[in-house]
Amino acid sequence: MFVLELTYIAPIERVDAALAEHVAWLDAHYASGVFIASGRKVPRDGGIILAVGDDRGKIEEITRSDPFSVAGVCEYTITEFVATKTVPALEHYRQQLPS
């Protein structure tokens, strides 16, 4: 599983100009099952996305395709972790530690 942290590097007006395309991009990755949660940070200086998968390269490719990335309004930090514990509703996403 991955935590994708977006940090805005452009004025908020430029972020807002790309927002509709970014939301459509999010929707596509929710539909494909890669994204399971997302939202703005408080204060609004970026966002967070929880993504499932085991291929960091694929996740990096996805972040590069974000309209925010293409427009040059954000940078990503990607943190991979093993979700060994979850609430019951998310048990499908639980993972085993590598041996």
N, C-alpha and C positions, 0 to 999 in steps of 0.2 A: 504494500500500500504506500501511497505517496501523499505528502503534504506539499502543495504547490502554493508558495507565497508570492503574490504580486506586489511590487512596490512601484508606485507611480514615479516617473522621472520627468514628467512634463506637466505643464499647468493643467488644472482640472478641466478647463474649457476644451483642451485637446482630447482629454480622456472622454469627456461627455460626447464629443463629436464621433468617437468610435464605439460608443456604448451599444447602440442597436446591433451592430455587427458582432460585437463581443458576446452579447446575450444570445444571438442566433448560433454562434460557435459553441457556447455552453450547452444550449439545447441539443445540438447534434451529438455532443459527447455524453450527455445524460441518456439520450436515446440509444447510444451504442453500449451503454453500461459501464463506461470508464469513469465517469464522474458520479459521486454519490452525495456530495454536499458542497456548497459554495456560498460565499457572501462577502460583503464589504468589511474591511477592517474599521475599527473605531479608535481614533479618528479616521476619516476617509482618506487614507494615504496609500491604499492598495486593497488587496483582497486575499482570500484563502480559498483553495479548492482541495477537496479530498478526492483522490483518484485511486482506482484499483488497477492492479496489474503487476506483472513481475519482470517487465522489460523496461529498464530505465531509459534506454535509447528511444523506445516508442513514446514514452512520456515526454522526453525532451523534444521529440519531433512535434508532438501535439502542442506543447507550449510555444514552439516557434511559429506554429500556424495561427495562434491567437491574433485576431485583428489588433489587439492592443500591442502585441509584439511587433507586428508588421508595421503599425503606425509609429512605432518608436516611443510609446508613452509609458511602457512599464518594463521592468526587469523581473525575472523569475529566480527564486531560490527553491530548489527541489530537495526535499528531505524524504528519504525512503525509510520505512519502518515496518516491523512485523507486528501486525495486529493480533496479539495472542489472547486478548480479552476484549469483549464487547458487551453491550446491552443485548438482551435476548433478541430484539428486533433486528440486530445486525450480525447475528451469529453466522450467517452465510459468509461473512467476510473474515471470519477468524482464520488465523494462519498458524502454522507450526514453525517453531524455530528450526533453522537448518541444523543438521547433525554435524 
